[in-house]
Amino acid sequence: MIRRLGELWGTSFPAFWLLLAACVYFAVMAARLTVIDVRHHLLPNRIVFPSYAIAGALLLGAAVAVTLAGGAAGPAPDGGAPFLGVPALGIVAGGAVLWVFYFILRLVYPPGMGFGDVKLAGVLGLYLGYLGWAHVFAGTFAAFLFGGLWSLGVLAARRGTLKSSIPFGPFMLAGAAAAMFALPA
């Protein structure tokens, strides 16, 4: 994401500022949701639902500004063609794919996944979809990796059992952040 911001600085100032605002919003949203989820095992709708509109508008605005500035979206982050020539499609598709994936997980084993996690997944998919499919997959994998490692640590420290519940939202947010900032865009 940082590299993408650097590229936009020289090519499209409106896209740069929209993407920077989206990143700042992500950081604030992530901090608030992490604190609430750790304390209460809850991802409040009053934060998650507006995040769809705010993140969606900022990211779609950045994608449109890039397209208007250069006439083309440039190469996709994963090295392929931009999402069928429409960068905005990646944003919408990323949100939809992650929402559906987490919804299926919730259907398969309801005690293992809260519906707040499903709703948050769509928002994270918007951010990761902006960067590309490699980011969507990496962010999802990292979330489960971080959550699994934390669970192993809890078990090893004898602070919980196999039936203990952990708030998964912070790991979803950490996985998305890791994919956005660690992987090249």
C-alpha positions as CSV (number, residue, x, y, z in Angstrom):
1,M,0.0,0.0,0.0
2,I,2.9,2.3,0.8
3,R,4.4,1.7,-2.6
4,R,1.0,2.3,-4.3
5,L,0.8,5.6,-2.4
6,G,4.3,6.6,-3.7
7,E,3.3,5.8,-7.3
8,L,0.1,7.9,-7.0
9,W,2.0,10.8,-5.5
10,G,3.6,11.4,-8.9
11,T,0.7,10.5,-11.1
12,S,-2.6,11.5,-9.5
13,F,-2.8,13.7,-6.4
14,P,-6.6,13.2,-6.0
15,A,-6.0,9.4,-6.0
16,F,-3.1,9.8,-3.6
17,W,-5.2,11.8,-1.1
18,L,-8.2,9.5,-1.4
19,L,-6.1,6.4,-0.8
20,L,-4.3,8.0,2.1
21,A,-7.6,8.9,3.7
22,A,-8.7,5.3,3.2
23,C,-5.5,4.1,4.9
24,V,-6.0,6.5,7.9
25,Y,-9.6,5.4,8.1
26,F,-8.5,1.7,8.2
27,A,-6.1,2.4,11.0
28,V,-8.7,4.2,13.1
29,M,-11.4,1.6,12.4
30,A,-8.9,-1.3,13.1
31,A,-7.8,0.2,16.5
32,R,-11.4,0.8,17.6
33,L,-12.6,-2.6,16.5
34,T,-9.7,-4.4,18.1
35,V,-10.2,-2.8,21.5
36,I,-13.9,-3.5,21.4
37,D,-13.6,-7.1,20.2
38,V,-10.9,-8.0,22.7
39,R,-12.9,-6.6,25.6
40,H,-16.5,-7.6,24.6
41,H,-16.1,-10.2,21.8
42,L,-18.2,-7.9,19.6
43,L,-17.7,-6.1,16.3
44,P,-20.4,-3.4,16.5
45,N,-22.6,-2.6,13.5
46,R,-22.3,1.1,14.2
47,I,-18.6,0.9,13.2
48,V,-18.7,-2.0,10.6
49,F,-21.7,-0.9,8.5
50,P,-20.5,2.7,7.9
51,S,-17.1,1.3,7.0
52,Y,-18.5,-0.2,3.8
53,A,-19.6,3.2,2.6
54,I,-16.6,5.1,3.7
55,A,-14.0,2.6,2.6
56,G,-15.9,1.9,-0.6
57,A,-16.2,5.6,-1.5
58,L,-12.6,6.4,-0.8
59,L,-11.2,3.3,-2.6
60,L,-13.5,3.6,-5.6
61,G,-12.7,7.3,-5.8
62,A,-9.0,6.5,-5.8
63,A,-9.6,3.9,-8.6
64,V,-11.6,6.4,-10.7
65,A,-9.1,9.2,-10.1
66,V,-6.2,6.9,-11.3
67,T,-8.2,5.9,-14.4
68,L,-9.0,9.5,-15.2
69,A,-5.5,10.7,-14.6
70,G,-3.7,8.1,-16.8
71,G,-6.5,6.7,-18.9
72,A,-5.6,3.2,-17.6
73,A,-5.2,1.6,-14.3
74,G,-1.7,0.3,-15.0
75,P,-0.6,-3.2,-14.1
76,A,-2.4,-5.0,-11.4
77,P,-0.5,-5.5,-8.1
78,D,0.0,-9.2,-8.8
79,G,1.6,-8.4,-12.2
80,G,-1.4,-9.4,-14.3
81,A,-3.9,-7.2,-16.2
82,P,-6.0,-4.9,-14.1
83,F,-9.2,-6.5,-13.0
84,L,-10.6,-7.0,-16.5
85,G,-9.6,-3.4,-17.2
86,V,-11.8,-2.1,-14.4
87,P,-9.9,-1.5,-11.1
88,A,-13.1,-0.9,-9.3
89,L,-14.2,-4.4,-10.0
90,G,-11.4,-5.7,-7.8
91,I,-12.7,-3.6,-4.9
92,V,-16.3,-4.9,-5.2
93,A,-15.2,-8.5,-6.0
94,G,-12.8,-8.6,-3.1
95,G,-15.5,-7.5,-0.6
96,A,-18.0,-9.9,-2.0
97,V,-15.6,-12.9,-2.1
98,L,-14.4,-12.4,1.5
99,W,-17.9,-11.9,2.8
100,V,-19.2,-15.1,1.1
101,F,-16.1,-17.1,2.3
102,Y,-16.6,-16.1,5.9
103,F,-20.4,-16.6,5.6
104,I,-19.8,-20.2,4.5
105,L,-17.4,-20.7,7.4
106,R,-20.2,-19.4,9.7
107,L,-22.7,-21.7,8.1
108,V,-20.5,-24.8,8.4
109,Y,-19.6,-24.2,12.1
110,P,-21.6,-21.4,13.8
111,P,-19.8,-21.5,17.2
112,G,-16.4,-21.0,15.5
113,M,-17.2,-17.7,13.7
114,G,-19.4,-14.8,14.8
115,F,-21.5,-12.9,12.3
116,G,-19.6,-9.8,13.1
117,D,-16.5,-11.4,11.6
118,V,-18.5,-12.1,8.4
119,K,-19.6,-8.5,8.2
120,L,-16.0,-7.2,8.8
121,A,-14.7,-9.6,6.2
122,G,-16.5,-7.7,3.5
123,V,-14.9,-4.4,4.5
124,L,-11.5,-6.0,4.6
125,G,-12.1,-7.5,1.2
126,L,-12.7,-3.9,-0.2
127,Y,-9.2,-2.9,0.9
128,L,-7.5,-6.1,-0.2
129,G,-9.4,-6.2,-3.5
130,Y,-8.1,-2.7,-4.3
131,L,-4.6,-4.1,-4.3
132,G,-5.3,-7.5,-6.0
133,W,-6.2,-11.1,-5.6
134,A,-2.9,-12.0,-4.1
135,H,-3.6,-9.5,-1.3
136,V,-7.1,-11.0,-0.7
137,F,-5.6,-14.5,-0.3
138,A,-2.6,-13.4,1.7
139,G,-4.7,-11.3,4.1
140,T,-7.1,-14.2,4.7
141,F,-4.3,-16.7,5.2
142,A,-2.5,-14.3,7.6
143,A,-5.6,-13.9,9.7
144,F,-6.0,-17.6,10.2
145,L,-2.2,-18.0,10.8
146,F,-2.1,-15.2,13.4
147,G,-5.3,-16.5,15.1
148,G,-3.9,-20.1,15.1
149,L,-0.6,-19.0,16.6
150,W,-2.3,-17.0,19.3
151,S,-4.5,-20.0,20.1
152,L,-1.5,-22.3,20.4
153,G,0.1,-19.7,22.7
154,V,-3.0,-19.6,24.9
155,L,-3.0,-23.4,25.0
156,A,0.7,-23.6,25.8
157,A,0.4,-21.1,28.6
158,R,-2.6,-23.0,29.9
159,R,-4.7,-19.9,29.8
160,G,-7.5,-21.7,27.8
161,T,-8.7,-24.9,26.4
162,L,-9.7,-26.2,23.0
163,K,-13.2,-25.0,23.7
164,S,-12.1,-21.4,24.7
165,S,-13.3,-18.7,22.4
166,I,-11.0,-16.0,21.1
167,P,-12.0,-12.7,19.4
168,F,-11.1,-13.3,15.7
169,G,-11.6,-9.7,14.5
170,P,-8.2,-8.5,15.6
171,F,-6.5,-11.3,13.7
172,M,-8.6,-10.5,10.6
173,L,-7.5,-6.8,10.9
174,A,-3.9,-7.8,11.5
175,G,-3.9,-10.2,8.6
176,A,-5.3,-7.5,6.2
177,A,-2.9,-4.9,7.5
178,A,0.0,-7.3,7.0
179,A,-1.0,-8.1,3.5
180,M,-1.6,-4.4,2.6
181,F,1.7,-3.2,4.0
182,A,4.1,-6.1,3.6
183,L,3.2,-7.3,0.1
184,P,4.3,-5.2,-2.8
185,A,1.5,-3.4,-4.5
